[in-house]
Amino acid sequence: MKRVAAVVSLLSLAAVTATACSSTSTGGSSASGGGVFTTIDGFKPGLDVNGPINPWNPKGNMFQGYNAMKLGWVKNTLTDPNQFYPGIAASWDIAPDNSSVTLHLQPNNKWSDGKPVTAEDVKLSIALAYTQGSTAFSTAPGAAGAASDVEIVDDHTVKITQDMSNPSVTFVRGVMDSFVVPAHIWKDAIPANFWDTLKASRGEGAEAEKARAEITALADKVLAFAPAKDVSSGPYTLERMNPGEALLVKNKNFYNAANVGPDQVKLLNYTGNEQIWNYLISGKLDNAPFTAVPADVMKRIGQTPGNAVVKGFSPVSVAMAFNQSKKPYDNVHVRRGLAYLINRDEVTKIASPEGGTPALTTTGIHQKPAEAWLGSELSQLEPYKLDVAKAEKEFKEAGLKKTGGKWTLPDGKPWKFTINVPAPFSDWVSAAKAVTSQLNEAGVSAEVLTSADYPLYLEELAAGKYDVGFWLVALGPAPYNIYQRLYGASNGWSILGGKIKHSAPGKDGNWMGGSETINVEGVGKVNPGELTGKLNTAPESEQKAIISQLAKAANQDLPVIQLWDYVNTQFINTSRFTGFPENDSEALRLTSGVWLQLGMIKKK
């Protein structure tokens, strides 16, 4: 996926948004033995009948786990990023020092047109990934965790080596999280001399820069590439679609076709939460991935025969982030005072009662992996429980004044606390209103402003236009990825050629504007960006100590206030099919297409 598509993937972990549209035909049994499995695609709100059959295109009509296949499917365990379900790869060998991964492809897999899936398909797909700036397949000089070599060992074995001049513990994850497409269909999407150009791009000077530019220039061509028909190596192929639904039929050449239950899959169109709620209430969906649902709607969904809820870990939290280049949010005592005025239990109850749990405190980590990484240290951190007296003490320490029951800035000018959120995110809007209500009661004049859509919101957030905004954090399981959200490019730190660089607020995407160093009680002076960078290469034995320091820094300095941790709340209907993942199953963090290809789902 290119960068914009990555945003959609991120959102699917956190919330499905917006409003309703027209309904479509129901799911249920059909004359074709295995029946019709009906669901929605959490990555693609709004089906586009004109979208290409292209997994990298954000509007492409390839659906993960159904007709779009990856080398492996990331499990997102609490602490280990290198756990996967098989995909195109049946198994893999990871070098002890993480310097390479050798992929062993499914031995009997074929494309839906009957041609075998081979190592050539994988190598061609990796070439395509380079054009999209994939993490493991990046041409940026000194990029962390980038591959240095792709070797075809035999028709069903590929060895991919990491550039160990700037290694990353997430290298294997970046490799496995790659789409694979048929070389005999896609070979014309890139020039025949691509690998020579890639080799040239790894040098220095004008020729290397020219080569990198040539590869980057291929990005749009690859995104626009549109095969005439769906040739899939997954359990299904796209048969037809209209504005209301996409119909996929079983790929009899899929390596595990004998264990794939339903003969057909319908992916219904939706543009937001309310339409998904209506599908669930009417019993149309066999599965719906995470969807923000209020308590009254949840009750109605539960009244539909067969409907049930399964819950598990979701590696993402919602936080209220500060732009510290804006006063008074540059003062840590203001941020702490605000933390003491927000009742996180009440905010979660209003915003995400079914899909979230109140954050215990701010650590930068979701509660469950925080317990695994921090152990007893978690309970020693400041919890920031609702405490008006402590809030007033912090505000006064910052020089704020209270006049006529209202807090003002140190110079006596009015203080207007403004939270920005994207309008389509119903749970975020509700949370922001709950926060401002609590602050207004405490004498802080507060308001909520909304942006029309999420891409615009992110653009304006990155441009430094907001004082305070909602921000997704704790994106695990790799600890480096977790703390990149607090101490990465958005807060001024970037890794160039293996070295940490810090940019001033307002420069190079630094909209959070935090201090480059923090004096952490019990630790001393730390540079959180450098510590985060170390997580990219440190072995697991060293990561725990680094995470401890970062958690303490986040807890003390509060670049964000963590509000709630998401719970992966999904909906199933057992009237037509059985074999769904149970509570806390790792499979819940993947699409139901992966459940189907693994042979879990069977017709009732």
C-alpha positions as CSV (number, residue, x, y, z in Angstrom):
1,M,0.0,0.0,0.0
2,K,1.1,3.5,-0.6
3,R,1.1,6.0,2.2
4,V,-2.5,7.1,2.0
5,A,-3.7,3.5,2.1
6,A,-1.7,3.0,5.3
7,V,-3.9,5.6,6.9
8,V,-7.0,3.6,6.0
9,S,-5.3,0.5,7.5
10,L,-4.6,2.4,10.7
11,L,-8.2,3.6,11.0
12,S,-9.6,0.1,10.7
13,L,-7.9,-0.7,14.0
14,A,-9.5,2.2,15.7
15,A,-12.9,3.2,14.3
16,V,-15.2,2.9,11.4
17,T,-16.8,6.2,10.7
18,A,-19.4,8.5,9.0
19,T,-23.0,8.1,8.0
20,A,-25.5,5.8,6.3
21,C,-26.1,4.9,2.7
22,S,-28.4,2.5,0.8
23,S,-29.0,-1.1,1.8
24,T,-28.2,-4.2,-0.3
25,S,-29.2,-7.8,-0.6
26,T,-29.0,-10.1,2.3
27,G,-26.6,-12.9,3.0
28,G,-27.5,-16.5,3.8
29,S,-27.4,-19.9,2.2
30,S,-27.4,-20.5,-1.5
31,A,-27.7,-23.4,-3.8
32,S,-23.8,-23.5,-4.0
33,G,-23.0,-26.0,-1.3
34,G,-21.0,-23.8,1.1
35,G,-23.4,-20.9,1.2
36,V,-22.8,-17.1,1.1
37,F,-20.7,-15.4,3.8
38,T,-21.7,-11.8,4.1
39,T,-19.5,-9.1,5.7
40,I,-17.9,-5.7,5.1
41,D,-14.3,-4.7,4.4
42,G,-13.0,-2.7,7.3
43,F,-10.2,-1.2,5.1
44,K,-12.5,0.1,2.4
45,P,-15.5,2.3,3.4
46,G,-17.4,2.9,0.2
47,L,-16.9,0.4,-2.6
48,D,-15.7,1.8,-5.9
49,V,-16.9,-0.1,-8.9
50,N,-14.3,1.7,-11.1
51,G,-11.4,0.8,-8.8
52,P,-8.6,-1.3,-10.4
53,I,-7.9,-4.9,-9.3
54,N,-4.8,-3.7,-7.5
55,P,-3.9,-4.3,-3.9
56,W,-1.7,-1.1,-3.6
57,N,-4.4,1.3,-4.8
58,P,-6.5,2.6,-1.9
59,K,-9.6,2.3,-4.0
60,G,-8.6,-1.0,-5.6
61,N,-11.0,-3.9,-5.6
62,M,-8.8,-6.4,-3.9
63,F,-9.8,-7.4,-0.3
64,Q,-7.2,-8.6,2.2
65,G,-7.5,-12.3,3.0
66,Y,-10.1,-12.9,0.2
67,N,-8.5,-12.2,-3.2
68,A,-5.5,-10.1,-1.9
69,M,-2.8,-12.3,-0.4
70,K,0.3,-11.4,1.6
71,L,3.4,-13.4,2.4
72,G,2.0,-13.9,5.9
73,W,-0.6,-12.4,8.2
74,V,0.7,-10.5,11.2
75,K,-0.7,-11.8,14.5
76,N,-0.1,-8.6,16.5
77,T,0.9,-10.4,19.7
78,L,1.5,-8.3,22.8
79,T,5.3,-8.1,22.6
80,D,6.6,-10.0,19.5
81,P,6.2,-8.5,16.1
82,N,7.5,-11.6,14.3
83,Q,4.5,-13.9,14.8
84,F,2.5,-14.7,11.7
85,Y,-0.2,-16.9,10.2
86,P,0.8,-18.5,6.9
87,G,-0.2,-16.8,3.7
88,I,1.7,-17.2,0.4
89,A,4.5,-18.4,2.6
90,A,3.9,-21.7,4.3
91,S,6.8,-21.3,6.6
92,W,9.9,-19.1,7.2
93,D,13.3,-19.3,8.7
94,I,14.5,-16.1,10.5
95,A,18.3,-15.7,11.1
96,P,19.3,-15.5,14.8
97,D,20.5,-12.0,14.3
98,N,17.4,-11.0,12.2
99,S,19.7,-10.4,9.2
100,S,17.6,-12.4,6.8
101,V,14.4,-14.4,6.4
102,T,14.0,-17.4,4.1
103,L,10.5,-17.9,2.8
104,H,9.2,-21.4,1.9
105,L,6.1,-20.9,-0.3
106,Q,3.0,-23.0,-0.2
107,P,4.0,-26.0,-2.3
108,N,0.7,-26.6,-4.1
109,N,-0.7,-23.1,-4.5
110,K,-1.9,-21.9,-7.9
111,W,-3.3,-18.7,-9.2
112,S,-7.0,-18.8,-10.1
113,D,-6.0,-19.1,-13.8
114,G,-4.2,-22.4,-13.0
115,K,-0.6,-21.2,-13.1
116,P,1.6,-22.1,-10.1
117,V,2.6,-19.5,-7.5
118,T,6.4,-19.3,-7.6
119,A,9.3,-17.4,-6.3
120,E,9.3,-15.2,-9.4
121,D,5.9,-13.9,-8.4
122,V,7.3,-13.0,-5.0
123,K,10.3,-11.2,-6.5
124,L,8.2,-9.2,-8.9
125,S,5.9,-8.2,-6.1
126,I,8.8,-7.0,-4.0
127,A,9.9,-4.8,-7.0
128,L,6.4,-3.3,-7.0
129,A,6.6,-2.8,-3.2
130,Y,9.8,-0.7,-3.7
131,T,7.9,1.7,-5.9
132,Q,5.4,2.3,-3.0
133,G,8.0,3.0,-0.3
134,S,7.4,-0.1,1.7
135,T,9.1,-0.3,5.0
136,A,11.3,-3.3,4.3
137,F,11.6,-2.3,0.6
138,S,12.7,1.3,0.8
139,T,15.1,3.1,-1.4
140,A,15.7,6.0,1.0
141,P,19.4,6.2,1.9
142,G,20.0,4.7,5.3
143,A,16.4,3.6,5.8
144,A,16.1,1.4,8.9
145,G,15.2,-2.3,8.3
146,A,15.6,-2.1,4.5
147,A,16.3,-5.2,2.4
148,S,19.7,-5.4,0.8
149,D,19.2,-8.5,-1.4
150,V,16.4,-10.6,-2.8
151,E,17.5,-14.1,-3.8
152,I,15.5,-16.8,-5.5
153,V,16.8,-20.0,-4.1
154,D,14.5,-22.2,-6.1
155,D,10.9,-22.1,-7.5
156,H,9.4,-22.1,-4.0
157,T,12.1,-20.5,-1.8
158,V,13.1,-16.9,-1.5
159,K,15.8,-15.4,0.8
160,I,15.6,-11.8,1.7
161,T,18.6,-10.2,3.5
162,Q,18.5,-7.1,5.6
163,D,20.9,-4.2,5.2
164,M,22.7,-4.5,8.6
165,S,24.3,-1.1,8.4
166,N,21.0,0.1,9.9
167,P,19.0,-2.9,11.0
168,S,15.5,-3.0,12.5
169,V,13.8,-5.5,14.7
170,T,10.7,-5.0,12.5
171,F,12.5,-6.1,9.3
172,V,10.8,-9.5,9.1
173,R,7.4,-8.0,9.8
174,G,7.9,-5.6,6.9
175,V,8.8,-8.4,4.6
176,M,5.9,-10.7,5.6
177,D,3.4,-7.8,5.4
178,S,3.8,-7.6,1.6
179,F,1.2,-8.3,-1.1
180,V,2.0,-10.9,-3.8
181,V,0.6,-10.6,-7.3
182,P,1.0,-12.8,-10.4
183,A,4.2,-11.9,-12.4
184,H,2.6,-13.1,-15.6
185,I,-0.1,-10.4,-15.2
186,W,2.0,-7.6,-13.6
187,K,5.3,-7.9,-15.4
188,D,4.7,-4.9,-17.6
189,A,4.0,-2.6,-14.6
190,I,7.8,-2.1,-14.1
191,P,10.6,-1.9,-16.6
192,A,12.8,-4.9,-17.4
193,N,15.9,-3.2,-16.0
194,F,14.3,-2.5,-12.6
195,W,16.8,-4.5,-10.5
196,D,19.7,-2.8,-12.2
197,T,18.2,0.6,-11.3
198,L,17.6,-0.6,-7.8
199,K,21.3,-1.6,-7.5
200,A,22.4,1.8,-8.8
201,S,20.1,3.5,-6.3
202,R,22.0,2.1,-3.3
203,G,25.1,4.1,-4.1
204,E,25.9,7.8,-3.5
205,G,26.0,10.8,-5.8
206,A,24.0,12.0,-8.8
207,E,23.6,8.6,-10.4
208,A,22.2,7.0,-7.3
209,E,19.8,10.0,-6.8
210,K,18.7,9.6,-10.4
211,A,18.0,5.9,-9.9
212,R,16.0,6.5,-6.8
213,A,14.0,9.1,-8.6
214,E,13.3,6.7,-11.4
215,I,11.9,4.1,-8.9
216,T,9.8,6.7,-7.1
217,A,8.4,7.9,-10.4
218,L,7.0,4.4,-11.0
219,A,4.7,4.7,-8.0
220,D,1.8,6.3,-9.8
221,K,2.1,3.9,-12.7
222,V,1.9,0.9,-10.4
223,L,-1.1,2.4,-8.5
224,A,-2.9,2.9,-11.8
225,F,-2.1,-0.6,-13.1
226,A,-5.5,-2.3,-13.8
227,P,-5.5,-6.0,-14.8
228,A,-8.4,-7.0,-17.0
229,K,-9.7,-9.6,-14.5
230,D,-8.9,-10.8,-11.0
231,V,-6.2,-13.5,-11.0
232,S,-6.0,-14.4,-7.3
233,S,-3.9,-16.7,-5.2
234,G,-6.3,-16.3,-2.3
235,P,-9.4,-18.3,-1.4
236,Y,-11.7,-16.2,-3.6
237,T,-11.7,-14.2,-6.8
238,L,-13.8,-11.2,-7.6
239,E,-16.8,-12.2,-9.7
240,R,-18.7,-9.0,-10.0
241,M,-19.6,-5.8,-8.1
242,N,-22.1,-3.0,-8.1
243,P,-22.4,0.1,-5.9
244,G,-24.0,-2.0,-3.2
245,E,-21.8,-5.1,-3.0
246,A,-18.9,-7.0,-4.2
247,L,-19.4,-10.8,-4.9
248,L,-16.4,-13.1,-4.7
249,V,-16.5,-16.8,-5.6
250,K,-14.3,-19.6,-4.4
251,N,-10.9,-20.1,-6.0
252,K,-10.7,-23.8,-6.5
253,N,-6.9,-23.5,-7.2
254,F,-6.2,-22.1,-3.7
255,Y,-3.9,-24.4,-1.7
256,N,-6.4,-24.9,1.1
257,A,-9.6,-24.7,-1.0
258,A,-10.9,-28.0,0.4
259,N,-11.1,-26.5,3.8
260,V,-12.6,-23.1,2.7
261,G,-16.2,-23.3,3.9
262,P,-18.4,-20.7,2.0
263,D,-18.6,-20.9,-1.7
264,Q,-19.2,-17.2,-2.0
265,V,-18.5,-14.0,-0.1
266,K,-20.5,-10.8,-0.3
267,L,-18.8,-7.6,0.8
268,L,-21.5,-5.0,1.4
269,N,-21.0,-1.3,0.7
270,Y,-21.0,1.1,3.7
271,T,-19.9,4.7,4.3
272,G,-20.1,4.8,8.1
273,N,-21.2,3.4,11.4
274,E,-24.9,3.8,11.1
275,Q,-25.2,1.7,8.0
276,I,-23.2,-1.1,9.6
277,W,-25.5,-0.9,12.7
278,N,-28.5,-1.3,10.4
279,Y,-26.9,-4.3,8.6
280,L,-26.3,-6.0,12.0
281,I,-29.7,-5.2,13.4
282,S,-31.4,-6.8,10.3
283,G,-29.1,-9.9,10.6
284,K,-27.5,-9.4,7.2
285,L,-23.8,-9.7,8.3
286,D,-22.1,-12.9,9.3
287,N,-19.2,-10.8,10.6
288,A,-18.5,-7.1,11.1
289,P,-15.0,-6.0,12.2
290,F,-14.5,-3.4,14.9
291,T,-17.2,-0.7,14.7
292,A,-17.9,2.0,17.2
293,V,-21.3,1.3,18.7
294,P,-23.3,3.1,21.4
295,A,-24.9,1.1,24.2
296,D,-28.5,1.5,22.9
297,V,-27.6,0.3,19.5
298,M,-25.6,-2.6,21.0
299,K,-28.7,-3.7,22.8
300,R,-30.7,-3.7,19.5
301,I,-28.0,-5.6,17.7
302,G,-28.0,-8.2,20.5
303,Q,-31.7,-8.8,20.0
304,T,-31.2,-10.1,16.5
305,P,-31.2,-14.0,16.4
306,G,-27.7,-15.4,16.0
307,N,-25.9,-12.1,16.7
308,A,-23.0,-12.3,19.2
309,V,-20.0,-10.3,20.2
310,V,-16.4,-11.4,20.4
311,K,-13.7,-9.3,22.0
312,G,-9.9,-9.3,22.0
313,F,-6.8,-7.1,22.2
314,S,-6.5,-4.2,19.8
315,P,-3.1,-2.6,19.8
316,V,-4.2,1.0,19.7
317,S,-5.2,3.8,22.1
318,V,-6.9,7.2,21.8
319,A,-5.1,10.1,23.2
320,M,-5.5,13.9,23.4
321,A,-2.3,15.3,21.9
322,F,-0.8,18.8,22.5
323,N,0.9,21.2,20.2
324,Q,3.6,22.3,22.6
325,S,4.7,25.2,20.3
326,K,1.3,26.8,21.3
327,K,1.0,28.5,24.7
328,P,0.1,27.5,27.3
329,Y,0.6,23.9,26.2
330,D,4.4,24.3,26.2
331,N,4.1,24.3,30.0
332,V,4.1,20.7,31.5
333,H,2.1,21.9,34.5
334,V,-0.7,23.0,32.2
335,R,-0.8,19.6,30.6
336,R,-0.7,17.9,34.0
337,G,-3.5,20.1,35.3
338,L,-5.7,19.2,32.4
339,A,-5.0,15.5,33.0
340,Y,-6.2,15.9,36.6
341,L,-9.5,17.4,35.4
342,I,-10.4,14.7,32.9
343,N,-12.4,11.8,34.2
344,R,-11.3,9.1,31.7
345,D,-13.9,6.6,33.0
346,E,-16.7,9.0,32.1
347,V,-15.2,9.9,28.7
348,T,-15.0,6.3,27.8
349,K,-18.5,5.6,29.0
350,I,-19.8,8.3,26.7
351,A,-17.6,7.8,23.7
352,S,-16.8,4.1,23.5
353,P,-18.6,2.1,26.1
354,E,-18.5,-1.2,24.1
355,G,-15.2,-0.8,22.3
356,G,-12.9,0.7,24.9
357,T,-11.5,0.6,28.4
358,P,-10.4,3.7,30.3
359,A,-6.6,4.2,30.2
360,L,-5.0,3.5,33.5
361,T,-2.6,6.4,33.0
362,T,-0.4,7.7,30.2
363,T,2.5,5.5,29.2
364,G,2.3,5.5,25.4
365,I,1.4,1.8,25.6
366,H,-1.9,0.0,25.5
367,Q,-2.7,-1.4,29.0
368,K,-2.2,-5.1,28.2
369,P,1.2,-4.9,26.6
370,A,2.1,-2.2,29.2
371,E,1.5,-4.9,31.9
372,A,3.8,-7.3,30.0
373,W,6.6,-4.8,29.4
374,L,6.5,-2.8,32.7
375,G,5.2,-5.3,35.2
376,S,5.0,-3.8,38.7
377,E,6.5,-0.5,37.5
378,L,3.1,0.3,35.8
379,S,1.4,0.7,39.2
380,Q,4.1,3.1,40.3
381,L,3.4,5.7,37.6
382,E,1.2,8.7,38.3
383,P,-2.4,7.7,37.5
384,Y,-3.8,11.2,37.0
385,K,-7.1,10.4,38.6
386,L,-9.7,13.1,38.7
387,D,-8.4,15.6,41.3
388,V,-9.5,19.2,41.1
389,A,-7.1,20.3,43.9
390,K,-4.1,18.8,42.2
391,A,-5.2,20.4,38.9
392,E,-5.4,23.9,40.5
393,K,-2.0,23.4,42.1
394,E,-0.5,22.6,38.6
395,F,-2.3,25.5,36.9
396,K,-1.0,27.9,39.6
397,E,2.5,26.5,39.1
398,A,2.2,27.3,35.4
399,G,1.2,30.9,36.3
400,L,-2.4,30.6,35.3
401,K,-4.9,32.7,37.2
402,K,-8.5,32.1,38.2
403,T,-10.7,35.1,38.0
404,G,-14.5,35.0,38.4
405,G,-14.4,31.2,38.4
406,K,-12.5,31.1,35.0
407,W,-8.9,30.3,34.4
408,T,-6.9,32.8,32.4
409,L,-3.4,33.0,31.0
410,P,-0.6,34.4,33.1
411,D,-1.0,37.8,31.5
412,G,-4.7,37.8,32.4
413,K,-5.9,37.2,28.9
414,P,-8.8,34.7,28.3
415,W,-7.7,31.1,27.8
416,K,-9.8,29.2,25.2
417,F,-9.1,25.5,25.2
418,T,-10.0,24.1,21.7
419,I,-10.0,20.4,20.8
420,N,-10.0,19.5,17.1
421,V,-11.4,16.2,15.9
422,P,-12.6,14.8,12.5
423,A,-16.4,15.1,12.2
424,P,-17.0,11.5,10.8
425,F,-15.5,9.9,13.9
426,S,-18.6,9.7,16.1
427,D,-16.7,8.3,19.2
428,W,-14.0,10.9,19.0
429,V,-16.6,13.7,18.7
430,S,-18.5,12.4,21.7
431,A,-15.2,12.1,23.7
432,A,-14.2,15.6,22.8
433,K,-17.5,17.0,23.9
434,A,-17.3,15.0,27.2
435,V,-13.8,16.4,27.8
436,T,-14.8,20.0,27.1
437,S,-17.9,19.6,29.3
438,Q,-15.7,18.5,32.2
439,L,-13.2,21.3,31.7
440,N,-15.9,24.0,31.5
441,E,-17.3,22.8,34.8
442,A,-13.8,23.3,36.2
443,G,-13.5,26.8,34.9
444,V,-11.5,26.1,31.7
445,S,-13.4,27.7,28.8
446,A,-13.4,24.8,26.3
447,E,-14.9,24.1,22.9
448,V,-14.8,21.4,20.1
449,L,-14.1,22.1,16.5
450,T,-14.5,19.5,13.8
451,S,-12.8,18.9,10.4
452,A,-14.8,17.6,7.5
453,D,-12.9,14.4,7.0
454,Y,-9.9,12.5,8.4
455,P,-7.4,13.2,5.6
456,L,-8.0,17.0,6.0
457,Y,-7.7,16.6,9.8
458,L,-4.3,14.9,9.5
459,E,-3.1,17.5,7.0
460,E,-4.1,20.4,9.3
461,L,-2.8,18.6,12.4
462,A,0.6,18.0,10.7
463,A,0.7,21.7,9.6
464,G,0.5,22.8,13.2
465,K,-2.9,24.4,12.9
466,Y,-4.4,22.9,16.0
467,D,-3.6,23.5,19.7
468,V,-5.0,20.1,20.8
469,G,-6.2,17.2,18.7
470,F,-7.0,13.5,19.1
471,W,-4.2,11.2,18.1
472,L,-3.9,7.4,17.8
473,V,-1.1,6.0,19.9
474,A,0.3,2.6,21.2
475,L,0.3,1.0,17.8
476,G,2.1,-2.2,18.6
477,P,3.3,-4.8,18.9
478,A,6.8,-3.6,18.0
479,P,7.9,-1.2,20.8
480,Y,9.7,1.0,18.2
481,N,6.4,1.5,16.4
482,I,4.6,2.2,19.7
483,Y,6.9,5.0,20.7
484,Q,7.3,6.4,17.2
485,R,3.8,7.9,17.8
486,L,5.1,10.0,20.7
487,Y,8.7,10.4,19.9
488,G,9.0,10.1,16.1
489,A,8.7,12.5,13.2
490,S,5.5,14.1,14.6
491,N,7.6,15.2,17.6
492,G,10.7,16.2,15.7
493,W,12.8,13.0,15.6
494,S,13.7,11.1,12.4
495,I,16.3,8.4,11.6
496,L,18.6,9.3,8.7
497,G,21.4,6.9,7.8
498,G,21.1,5.2,11.2
499,K,21.5,8.5,13.0
500,I,18.8,10.4,15.0
501,K,18.0,13.9,13.9
502,H,15.8,16.3,15.8
503,S,13.9,19.1,14.0
504,A,12.6,22.3,15.6
505,P,8.9,22.7,16.1
506,G,7.2,23.5,12.8
507,K,9.9,21.9,10.8
508,D,10.0,18.5,8.9
509,G,6.5,17.5,10.2
510,N,7.2,18.3,13.9
511,W,3.7,19.5,15.0
512,M,3.9,18.2,18.6
513,G,6.9,20.5,19.5
514,G,8.1,18.7,22.6
515,S,11.5,19.3,24.2
516,E,14.5,17.4,22.8
517,T,15.5,16.2,26.3
518,I,13.5,15.5,29.4
519,N,14.7,15.3,33.0
520,V,12.9,12.2,34.2
521,E,12.6,11.6,37.9
522,G,14.6,8.6,39.0
523,V,16.2,8.3,35.6
524,G,17.9,11.6,34.8
525,K,18.2,13.5,31.5
526,V,16.9,11.5,28.6
527,N,16.4,12.1,24.9
528,P,13.2,10.2,24.2
529,G,13.8,10.2,20.4
530,E,17.1,8.6,20.7
531,L,15.7,6.0,23.1
532,T,13.0,5.3,20.6
533,G,15.5,4.9,17.9
534,K,17.4,2.3,20.0
535,L,14.2,0.2,20.1
536,N,14.6,-0.2,16.4
537,T,17.7,-2.3,16.8
538,A,17.9,-3.3,20.4
539,P,17.4,-7.0,21.1
540,E,14.5,-8.0,23.3
541,S,16.7,-8.4,26.3
542,E,17.5,-4.7,26.2
543,Q,14.1,-3.4,25.1
544,K,12.4,-3.6,28.5
545,A,14.8,-1.2,30.2
546,I,14.4,1.3,27.3
547,I,10.6,1.0,27.4
548,S,10.7,1.6,31.2
549,Q,12.5,5.0,30.6
550,L,10.1,6.0,27.8
551,A,7.0,5.1,29.8
552,K,8.2,7.2,32.7
553,A,9.1,10.1,30.4
554,A,5.6,10.0,28.8
555,N,3.9,9.7,32.1
556,Q,5.8,12.7,33.5
557,D,6.0,15.0,30.5
558,L,2.5,14.2,29.0
559,P,3.0,14.9,25.3
560,V,-0.5,13.4,25.2
561,I,-3.2,12.3,27.7
562,Q,-4.2,8.8,27.0
563,L,-8.0,8.5,27.2
564,W,-9.0,5.0,26.4
565,D,-7.5,1.7,25.0
566,Y,-9.5,0.2,22.2
567,V,-11.0,-3.3,22.7
568,N,-11.3,-5.2,19.4
569,T,-15.1,-5.6,19.6
570,Q,-16.4,-7.6,16.7
571,F,-19.8,-9.0,15.7
572,I,-20.6,-12.4,14.4
573,N,-23.9,-14.2,13.5
574,T,-23.9,-17.9,14.1
575,S,-27.2,-18.6,12.3
576,R,-25.5,-19.6,9.0
577,F,-21.8,-20.4,9.9
578,T,-19.7,-21.7,12.8
579,G,-16.0,-21.8,13.7
580,F,-15.6,-18.1,14.5
581,P,-12.6,-17.0,16.6
582,E,-13.3,-17.0,20.3
583,N,-12.6,-14.1,22.8
584,D,-8.9,-13.0,22.9
585,S,-8.0,-15.1,19.8
586,E,-5.1,-13.6,17.8
587,A,-7.1,-14.2,14.7
588,L,-9.5,-11.4,15.7
589,R,-6.9,-8.9,14.6
590,L,-7.2,-10.1,11.0
591,T,-9.9,-10.0,8.4
592,S,-12.5,-12.7,8.3
593,G,-11.0,-13.5,4.9
594,V,-8.0,-14.9,6.7
595,W,-10.3,-16.9,9.0
596,L,-11.9,-18.4,5.8
597,Q,-8.6,-19.2,4.1
598,L,-7.3,-20.9,7.3
599,G,-10.4,-23.2,7.2
600,M,-11.9,-21.9,10.4
601,I,-15.4,-21.0,9.1
602,K,-17.9,-23.8,8.2
603,K,-21.5,-23.7,7.1
604,K,-23.9,-24.5,9.9
